[in-house]
Amino acid sequence: MKRAFGAAIVALACGGEPATAPPSMPVTPQAAVVIEPPRLRVGDVAAIDVVVVTPTGYRVHPVKPPSSVPGLWLLDATSLPAEASEGRQLQRTRIRVRARETGSFEWPALHVEIEDASGVRSELVAAARPIEVVSVIPTLPEHVVEPFSYRTPTPSDSGNGSLWAAAAGSLGTLALLSLFAIARRMRQRARTRSSEAARIAEPEPWVEALAALTAARSDTDKNWRHAGGSGARALRRYLARRFGVAAESLTSEEMTAIAKPFGVGSRWPSALECLRDFDAERFRAQSDASAAAQVCAALDAAQRFVEASIPAERR
């Protein structure tokens, strides 16, 4: 016990007052270029770091690498995460280069823009650095006079490897062609089903025509000219669907010049007369009191033509 107490007294006597830490020096913003390795061989890839040291809270704007440097190929540039410690921060921009020719060259000076916490901007200059690129010949003295020997590919253990590869490629091609054929057949079936569904959903030609003529007749009192146009369109569509005549794109005069369609029989002249009556009334220069009645008569005649041309088994 006495020994421990004496040792503590001696330690306090020898130690005296605790030493105070030296005051930290203010950090001055600086920029420098670090090349590693500093001496390159042709073909070597090196990392060139642009190091910027600033007080904590400063912002370093992106460093722009030079557009070109003699003797080097510029590969890429990456901004590394900032490092902060004891009131200072360090920002690195790493530029990778590849040496392409021998000689003594210089990495140019770079201008770096920084910004303090209050937004005041200033510029630092990373001084230029020399770069030496040497030849790889001294590392390969045996090939100074004699070039590298020609080396053939190592033969495979089995000669069947190429045959299996060719067979696998052929099977893959056949499988791909089969998939294309299946997809094409599926598209064709889908189009066929769509057309069949549309045909089933579409009413019979005479049903559609009679409904359109009835609607046109109800419009005669209000606008006989519009009713005549609706009746003409209904009759032309019926001739196109029922007998395959291009009536929707022909005038009534052009209709008289075509051959009588199959199946229309002796009713063809009455159809042409209906179309002429519709056109005569619709394109009349001046209307009169009898125009509406004449359009109604043409609609009645068109209805009689449609009803007479309905197949016997569908009546």
Summary of the structure (lengths in Angstrom):
residues: 315
radius of gyration: 48.6
end to end distance: 130.6
largest distance: 144.7
contacts: 757
relative contact order: 0.08
helix: 45%
strand: 22%
